[in-house]
Amino acid sequence: MADFEIIDRISDLEALSRDLLKEKVVAFDTEADSFYHYFDKTCLVQIATKRDCYLVDPLALGGPAELAPLGPVFASPDVRTLFHAAEYDLFVLKRDCGFQFAGLFDTMISAQLLGYPGIGLAALIDHHFGIKLAKDEQRSDWSRRPLTDKQLTYAASDVHFLIRLAEKLERELKKAKRLEWAQEEFLALTKREWPERPFDVLGYLRIKGARKLAPKSLSILSRLYLMRDARAREIDRPPFKVLGNRALLEISSEKPGNMKKLATIKGVTELILRRMGGEILTAVKEGTKTPHGPIPKLEGTGAPRRRMDRRSERRVETLKRWRTPRAQELGIDPGVLCPNAVLETIAWHNPSSASDLENVPELKSWFVREFGDEVSNALAQANEKLERSEASAKAGNSPSDHSRSNRSSKPGAAQPSDRSDRPDRSDKADRTDKPARSGSGHSRNRQS
């Protein structure tokens, strides 16, 4: 492992940023503390050039806002900025520092488009260089100071190989004629914005098993959920570290009326009893008095799904039959080629040609360019077959064919009808160390 320099003074960061603007390619990574704090923040930025490695400590500098000198580096189209699984890094850096990005290259997206079975950083480094990255600091608290030698070495390893890895993946993308696909994916990611989400007061209904509770228990759960979030904010801890969902459900179901009964609930420790026991029992008492009313309909976390009629559902199935063998032929995951939500969008638009898809915002340009004709042709053939089938069915039930219809139907039997328009409803060493938190709307699913 190469040596690294710790940057913990503004003057050093400013000098480093000026030097980075002279580089053609720079590798980056970040570490945050969402596993340990309610109000998470960027705690470390790892940087590597072809010669050197730096660990920038924003907490020593005075906070993430002090990373501002790096802004011109990220915004420069002349500096290729490398990340692995960049989505979370861009989210925290845009949120904490307001950075904009221009020359992004993401090694995980590249690996996905190339069909690698393991797209985490550790798997890719092992595959290409025969080196196994350590995983023992995945759940470290990066907000604690001083950082240990093991933490620093682990953090540096996340960027040490990125430049060489990106060079290999770029060559493979060129050979597979998918580099333009990747570049369009990178550009879309740099333009993405994450609006601040308010706390989800109905988040208790998303807890697995909540909807099976009786009205009084569900009322208790709603109060416990709000109480837990208030305490989590107060002590700056993730809600799941204040009181787990399983404990919330069991308390709501058992309805303990005193400390002794509460102490028997799994997950309720002596510390929780001392600090929150009274509040928990109050929530139980209030919830028991006022049973929960009708369960409200929850809004989805993403864009609302279109309501699919029978014709659209048939088109989705047609598209899936096209996608499966095509993805196998390309050697990539079907969801990378075209996610189910995008298939539904295509089915809803029902294109008659590739040009009909050019202005659909959910579709990537490379997909329309490379596969638009195939998709529209597959749908045209399926639509033609359906129309012939429907025409045949209507002809079989016309007055001129009355006698034939009678021979094939029992007296009084219902005749076939066209129900096709009836509405109906039909996605680093390897780690996922950024837990989702109710109300934040952001989680890190970062395979490395």
Number of C-alpha atoms within 10 A of each C-alpha: 9 10 11 17 12 14 20 16 15 18 12 12 23 16 11 16 18 14 11 20 17 11 15 14 19 24 25 25 24 22 22 22 23 23 20 21 19 21 14 18 21 25 20 22 22 24 25 25 19 15 8 12 22 22 22 24 24 23 20 17 17 13 15 21 16 18 24 17 17 18 16 18 26 22 18 16 14 15 20 21 24 24 25 28 24 22 18 20 21 23 21 21 21 17 18 18 18 13 19 16 22 19 21 25 24 23 27 25 21 26 24 20 23 22 18 16 13 16 25 22 28 22 21 26 22 13 12 12 11 10 13 14 18 16 14 11 15 19 14 16 18 25 21 11 9 9 13 11 9 12 17 17 17 19 24 25 20 26 25 25 20 26 22 13 18 21 12 13 21 18 12 16 19 11 10 12 11 16 19 13 19 23 18 13 20 21 15 11 17 19 10 12 11 12 8 11 11 10 14 13 13 18 15 23 18 11 15 11 12 19 13 9 16 14 18 21 24 25 23 31 28 21 20 25 22 18 16 22 22 13 17 20 14 10 13 16 19 25 23 19 14 17 21 14 20 16 14 25 23 17 25 27 18 13 21 19 13 14 14 10 12 20 16 12 16 13 16 19 15 11 9 15 16 10 12 18 19 14 15 26 20 17 22 26 16 14 23 18 11 13 15 18 10 7 11 8 8 10 9 8 7 7 8 8 11 11 13 20 18 16 19 24 20 19 23 25 15 19 23 18 12 15 20 15 12 17 17 12 9 14 16 19 20 19 16 15 19 18 15 16 16 17 22 23 20 24 23 18 13 20 18 17 16 17 14 15 25 15 10 15 9 12 18 17 19 16 15 19 14 12 15 23 17 16 25 22 16 17 24 17 12 17 18 11 12 14 12 12 12 15 11 11 15 13 12 15 17 12 10 10 11 11 12 13 15 13 9 8 12 9 8 7 8 8 9 10 10 9 10 14 11 10 14 13 11 12 7 24 24 19 17 15 20 21 16 16 18 20 15 14 16 17 16 17 17 22 19 22
